[in-house]
Amino acid sequence: MTQEKIKEEAEKVLEELSLTLGEVELEETYYVLKDLNVLRDDGTPENKKEFRKLALKNTHKIDEDGYFIAEVGTWVL
């Protein structure tokens, strides 16, 4: 097939497609989300000692002050 023949076939297909789609009746659907970004009520903060122990057990590195040392992901660099 020559390039000119391919172009003619493509134009023919597009024209038939646009005629067919022009006859299609579309119905739009809208979704309403009333509870978007729902937050829980604020309460008094709690200092849970067991949380810190569990977090320290799961971390790889801790500095001398007891803070976690996190590494930047290789995909970020």
C-alpha positions, 0 to 999 in steps of 0.5 A: 500500500502506498502512503497516499492509499493509507491516508485515503483509507484512514480518512474514510474510516474517520469519516464513517466513525464520526457519522456513526458517533453522531447518531449515538445518544449519550447520557451523562452521570454525575456522582455527588460525594457529600462526605468528602474529606471527613475528619474525626473530632479533635480530642485531647492528645495522648502520649502512648509510650507503647507506640514509641517502643514499637516504632523504634523496633521497626526503624533501621537507624536511630541517632544519638538523640533517639530520632528516626533516620529516614533515607530518601527513596532511590526513585526520588533522586 
